[in-house]
């Protein structure tokens, strides 16, 4: 199995997308389970696996030791998940916003010009 994996990695490094697909098929279920444990959401988990495959394909030539391909792909996934969680924490959902107007302008402004402020 290790010889076959090494051959697939070398072929993928040469641009063989079928070899890369075989590598990803070998790891996709484990990657999905890990991503789902982070996001608790099927859509986000699937997106994470897809983004991991894309990033791995772009950087496949960086692999020096083919036997570590699984660890390398998992690291890509974990980095992506951590980055997405950080990004989502910086994003403010619309249901957390309150539509307010400054006190002095309430009578002079129409409702079309409301200012959005963060709620407490």
C-alpha positions in Angstrom: 0.0 0.0 0.0 2.8 2.4 0.9 4.5 1.8 -2.5 1.2 2.4 -4.3 0.7 5.6 -2.3 4.2 6.8 -3.2 3.6 6.1 -6.8 0.3 8.0 -6.7 2.0 11.0 -5.0 4.8 11.1 -7.6 2.2 10.8 -10.4 0.1 13.6 -8.9 3.2 15.8 -8.6 3.7 15.3 -12.4 0.2 16.7 -12.9 -1.8 13.4 -13.1 -5.2 14.5 -11.8 -6.5 10.9 -11.7 -3.7 10.0 -9.2 -4.5 13.0 -7.1 -8.2 12.0 -7.1 -7.3 8.6 -5.9 -5.3 10.1 -3.1 -8.2 12.3 -2.1 -10.7 9.5 -2.3 -8.6 7.6 0.1 -8.8 10.4 2.7 -12.1 12.1 2.0 -14.2 10.4 4.6 -11.7 11.1 7.4 -11.4 14.7 6.2 -15.1 15.2 6.2 -15.5 13.8 9.7 -12.8 16.1 11.0 -14.3 19.1 9.3 -17.7 18.3 10.6 -16.4 18.1 14.1 -15.2 21.7 13.7 -18.2 23.2 12.0 -21.1 21.0 13.1 -22.6 21.8 9.7 -22.6 19.6 6.6 -22.3 22.4 4.1 -19.3 24.0 5.8 -17.6 20.6 6.2 -18.0 19.8 2.6 -16.7 23.2 1.6 -13.7 22.6 3.9 -12.9 19.3 2.2 -13.2 20.8 -1.2 -11.0 23.7 -0.3 -8.5 21.3 1.2 -8.4 19.3 -2.0 -7.9 22.5 -4.0 -5.0 23.7 -1.8 -3.4 20.3 -1.7 -3.5 20.1 -5.5 -1.9 23.5 -5.8 0.9 22.6 -3.4 1.3 18.8 -4.1 4.9 19.4 -5.5 6.0 20.5 -2.0 5.6 16.9 -0.6 9.1 15.5 -0.1 8.1 12.2 1.6 5.1 10.6 -0.1 4.3 8.5 3.0 3.3 11.7 4.8 0.7 12.7 2.3 -2.2 11.9 4.7 -0.7 13.9 7.5 0.0 16.8 5.1 -3.6 16.8 3.8 -5.0 16.7 7.3 -2.8 19.7 8.3 -4.1 21.7 5.4 -7.7 20.9 6.5 -7.0 21.8 10.1 -5.4 25.1 9.1 -8.4 25.9 6.9 -10.9 25.1 9.7 -9.0 27.3 12.2 -8.8 30.1 9.7 -12.6 29.9 8.9 -13.5 29.8 12.6 -11.4 32.9 13.2 -13.0 34.6 10.1 -16.5 33.8 11.2 -15.9 35.2 14.7 -14.9 38.5 13.1 -18.1 38.5 11.0 -21.2 40.0 12.8 -24.4 38.2 11.9 -27.2 40.5 10.8 -29.5 39.4 13.6 -27.0 41.0 16.1 -27.4 44.4 14.5 -29.9 46.9 15.8 -31.3 49.7 13.6 -30.9 52.9 15.5 -30.8 56.6 14.7 -29.0 59.2 16.8 -31.4 60.8 19.2 -31.0 64.4 17.8 -31.8 63.3 14.2 -34.8 61.1 14.7 -37.4 63.7 13.8 -35.5 65.2 10.8 -34.5 62.0 9.0 -36.6 59.6 7.1 -36.6 55.9 7.8 -34.6 55.3 4.6 -31.5 56.8 6.2 -31.2 54.7 9.3 -27.8 54.1 10.8 -26.8 50.6 11.8 -25.1 50.2 15.2 -23.9 47.2 17.0 -26.3 46.1 19.8 -25.0 45.4 23.3 
